[in-house]
């Protein structure tokens, strides 16, 4: 089980690092917004992985709140982008 935890941690760190690169180098605001949403999803996956590894369910409300924040943030960025670029 420890080997799996190390592999999952390495993959999540790599995903977070690549996402941070996209946030820094993103050519547009929408690219940065999507990368921020992906970074939030990676954080949710990391918290969920830790909760599953330790068999502790106290992190589940935090996961629900983070998922809702990510959803509301994505919807608000999409609405802002649709109003900013009229057809």
Phi, psi and omega per residue, in radians:
X1 nan -0.556 -3.128
X2 -1.171 -0.633 3.128
X3 -1.124 -0.728 3.120
X4 -1.110 -0.723 3.131
X5 -1.115 -0.693 3.122
X6 -1.159 -0.732 3.137
X7 -1.143 -0.778 3.129
X8 -1.109 -0.718 3.107
X9 -1.093 -0.744 3.129
X10 -1.113 -0.724 3.122
X11 -1.154 -0.702 3.120
X12 -1.187 -0.655 3.087
X13 -1.151 -0.729 3.108
X14 -1.109 -0.746 3.116
X15 -1.113 -0.734 3.104
X16 -1.129 -0.706 3.117
X17 -1.136 -0.780 3.108
X18 -1.144 -0.598 3.096
X19 -1.198 -0.671 3.074
X20 -1.119 -0.621 3.064
X21 -1.091 -0.722 3.132
X22 -1.169 -0.628 3.101
X23 -1.138 -0.716 -3.105
X24 -1.276 -0.767 -3.027
X25 -1.694 0.020 -3.081
X26 -0.971 2.264 -3.085
X27 -1.277 -0.358 -3.115
X28 -2.332 2.932 3.112
X29 -1.141 -0.635 3.140
X30 -1.152 -0.655 3.070
X31 -1.090 -0.710 3.122
X32 -1.185 -0.638 3.121
X33 -1.173 -0.733 3.105
X34 -1.141 -0.709 3.125
X35 -1.145 -0.625 3.079
X36 -1.149 -0.669 3.078
X37 -1.136 -0.705 3.098
X38 -1.145 -0.690 3.109
X39 -1.104 -0.654 3.069
X40 -1.140 -0.694 3.098
X41 -1.131 -0.649 3.090
X42 -1.148 -0.701 3.102
X43 -1.122 -0.716 3.084
X44 -1.096 -0.739 3.118
X45 -1.123 -0.667 3.124
X46 -1.161 -0.750 3.115
X47 -1.146 -0.713 3.119
X48 -1.143 -0.672 3.106
X49 -1.123 -0.755 3.116
X50 -1.134 -0.680 3.119
X51 -1.152 -0.675 3.120
X52 -1.238 -0.657 -3.125
X53 -1.178 -0.705 -3.122
X54 -1.557 -0.077 -3.124
X55 0.972 0.786 -3.118
X56 -2.140 2.133 -3.045
X57 -1.658 0.167 -3.107
X58 -1.287 -0.249 -3.137
X59 -1.506 -0.120 -3.090
X60 -1.091 -0.719 3.065
X61 -1.089 -0.602 3.087
X62 -1.132 -0.696 3.114
X63 -1.113 -0.722 3.135
X64 -1.128 -0.757 -3.136
X65 -1.143 -0.760 3.117
X66 -1.101 -0.686 3.108
X67 -1.130 -0.713 3.101
X68 -1.160 -0.697 3.105
X69 -1.101 -0.735 3.102
X70 -1.101 -0.733 3.130
X71 -1.135 -0.832 -3.128
X72 -1.118 -0.686 3.098
X73 -1.106 -0.742 3.127
X74 -1.139 -0.733 3.136
X75 -1.150 -0.710 -3.124
X76 -1.196 -0.649 3.077
X77 -1.165 -0.688 3.121
X78 -1.137 -0.700 3.103
X79 -1.172 -0.690 3.114
X80 -1.122 -0.739 -3.119
X81 -1.200 -0.628 -3.134
X82 -1.240 -0.565 3.088
X83 -1.353 -0.501 -3.101
X84 -1.322 -0.569 -3.110
X85 -1.969 1.382 3.131
X86 -1.245 2.604 -3.129
X87 -1.607 nan nan
